[in-house]
Amino acid sequence: MKASEDLRKEHELIITTLNVLDKVVDKIELGEKVDAADLKDIVVFLSEFADKCHHGKEEGFYFPALERAGIPNEGGPIGVMLNEHDLGRSYIRQMRESTSSDNIDFQTFASAAVSYIDLMSNHINKENNVLFMMGDMRMPEESQLELLKKFEEHEKNVIGEGRHQELHALQERLEQKYL
């Protein structure tokens, strides 16, 4: 198995959550009632799974391995991905702040969500269809296997024992409710 395969599998969960988020935005825009707890759960999933876990693996391990394999960061595809990660964090922060009080700011949440969906949909497409393919061609098998070990350690040490499964369950609950 290649490191990119693990990242692609995580992309599938993130894409499903983007679809959930899109349905939530539709409800908000139609003036329908949306459970504030679901908005907060979406933010938790995006913060912990998409950013801390997934982007943490990319930024901490995968992108540096790509650089060692000759793929440029500054002025190259890795730099673009890193900038998009930072922009995505700003949208997550806006969504979190819009849900942090008793008076949920649904419009601010929806606006940030739409921007995040657009950004991450395009971002994932670029990673899956360009960057990961470049990495697969340039990184030897032993590097790929070492990355997979580091990914597992990251999940255990940074995300926490069992938290990955809890986040999967949270995502599945949201998927069943909205899709």
WOLIN-V62961 format. One record per residue. N is the residue number from 1. RES is the residue in one small letter. SS is DSSP state (hx for helix, st for strand, lp for the rest). OMEGA is omega in radians with two decimals (NA if undefined). Layout:
N & RES & SS & OMEGA
N & RES & SS & OMEGA
This chain:
1 & m & lp & 3.13
2 & k & lp & 3.12
3 & a & hx & -3.14
4 & s & hx & 3.12
5 & e & hx & 3.09
6 & d & hx & 3.14
7 & l & hx & 3.10
8 & r & hx & 3.10
9 & k & hx & 3.08
10 & e & hx & 3.07
11 & h & hx & 3.14
12 & e & hx & 3.10
13 & l & hx & 3.13
14 & i & hx & 3.11
15 & i & hx & 3.10
16 & t & hx & 3.12
17 & t & hx & 3.04
18 & l & hx & 3.08
19 & n & hx & 3.05
20 & v & hx & -3.13
21 & l & hx & 3.10
22 & d & hx & 3.10
23 & k & hx & 3.11
24 & v & hx & 3.11
25 & v & hx & 3.10
26 & d & hx & 3.13
27 & k & hx & 3.13
28 & i & hx & -3.10
29 & e & hx & 3.09
30 & l & lp & 3.13
31 & g & lp & 3.13
32 & e & lp & -3.14
33 & k & lp & 3.08
34 & v & lp & -3.14
35 & d & lp & -3.13
36 & a & hx & 3.12
37 & a & hx & 3.10
38 & d & hx & 3.10
39 & l & hx & 3.13
40 & k & hx & 3.10
41 & d & hx & 3.08
42 & i & hx & 3.12
43 & v & hx & 3.10
44 & v & hx & -3.13
45 & f & hx & -3.11
46 & l & hx & -3.13
47 & s & hx & -3.03
48 & e & hx & -3.08
49 & f & hx & -3.05
50 & a & hx & -3.05
51 & d & hx & -3.04
52 & k & hx & -3.11
53 & c & hx & -3.02
54 & h & hx & 3.14
55 & h & hx & 3.06
56 & g & hx & 3.09
57 & k & hx & -3.12
58 & e & hx & -3.05
59 & e & hx & -3.08
60 & g & hx & -2.99
61 & f & hx & -3.00
62 & y & hx & -3.11
63 & f & hx & 3.07
64 & p & hx & 3.09
65 & a & hx & 3.08
66 & l & hx & 3.11
67 & e & hx & 3.11
68 & r & hx & 3.13
69 & a & lp & 3.04
70 & g & lp & 3.11
71 & i & lp & -3.02
72 & p & lp & 3.04
73 & n & lp & -3.14
74 & e & lp & 3.14
75 & g & lp & -3.12
76 & g & lp & -3.05
77 & p & hx & -3.14
78 & i & hx & 3.11
79 & g & hx & 3.10
80 & v & hx & -3.13
81 & m & hx & 3.12
82 & l & hx & 3.09
83 & n & hx & 3.13
84 & e & hx & 3.05
85 & h & hx & -3.14
86 & d & hx & 3.12
87 & l & hx & 3.09
88 & g & hx & 3.10
89 & r & hx & 3.13
90 & s & hx & 3.09
91 & y & hx & 3.08
92 & i & hx & 3.12
93 & r & hx & 3.11
94 & q & hx & 3.11
95 & m & hx & 3.14
96 & r & hx & -3.11
97 & e & hx & -3.13
98 & s & hx & -3.14
99 & t & lp & -2.99
100 & s & lp & 3.12
101 & s & lp & 3.10
102 & d & lp & 3.10
103 & n & lp & -3.13
104 & i & lp & 3.06
105 & d & lp & -3.05
106 & f & hx & -3.10
107 & q & hx & 3.09
108 & t & hx & 3.09
109 & f & hx & -3.10
110 & a & hx & -3.13
111 & s & hx & 3.11
112 & a & hx & -3.14
113 & a & hx & 3.13
114 & v & hx & 3.12
115 & s & hx & -3.14
116 & y & hx & 3.13
117 & i & hx & -3.12
118 & d & hx & -3.13
119 & l & hx & -3.03
120 & m & hx & 3.08
121 & s & hx & 3.12
122 & n & hx & 3.14
123 & h & hx & -3.14
124 & i & hx & 3.11
125 & n & hx & 3.13
126 & k & hx & 3.13
127 & e & hx & -3.09
128 & n & hx & -2.96
129 & n & hx & 3.12
130 & v & hx & -2.99
131 & l & hx & -3.12
132 & f & hx & 3.10
133 & m & hx & 3.08
134 & m & hx & 3.14
135 & g & hx & 3.14
136 & d & hx & -3.14
137 & m & hx & -3.00
138 & r & hx & -3.08
139 & m & lp & 3.11
140 & p & lp & -3.08
141 & e & hx & -3.12
142 & e & hx & 3.06
143 & s & hx & 3.12
144 & q & hx & -3.13
145 & l & hx & 3.10
146 & e & hx & 3.09
147 & l & hx & 3.14
148 & l & hx & 3.08
149 & k & hx & 3.13
150 & k & hx & 3.09
151 & f & hx & 3.13
152 & e & hx & 3.11
153 & e & hx & 3.13
154 & h & hx & 3.14
155 & e & hx & -3.09
156 & k & hx & -3.02
157 & n & hx & -3.06
158 & v & hx & -3.12
159 & i & hx & 3.10
160 & g & lp & -3.14
161 & e & lp & 3.08
162 & g & lp & -3.08
163 & r & hx & 3.14
164 & h & hx & 3.13
165 & q & hx & 3.10
166 & e & hx & 3.12
167 & l & hx & 3.06
168 & h & hx & -3.13
169 & a & hx & 3.09
170 & l & hx & 3.14
171 & q & hx & -3.14
172 & e & hx & 3.10
173 & r & hx & 3.13
174 & l & hx & 3.11
175 & e & hx & -3.13
176 & q & hx & -3.11
177 & k & hx & -2.98
178 & y & hx & -3.08
179 & l & lp & NA
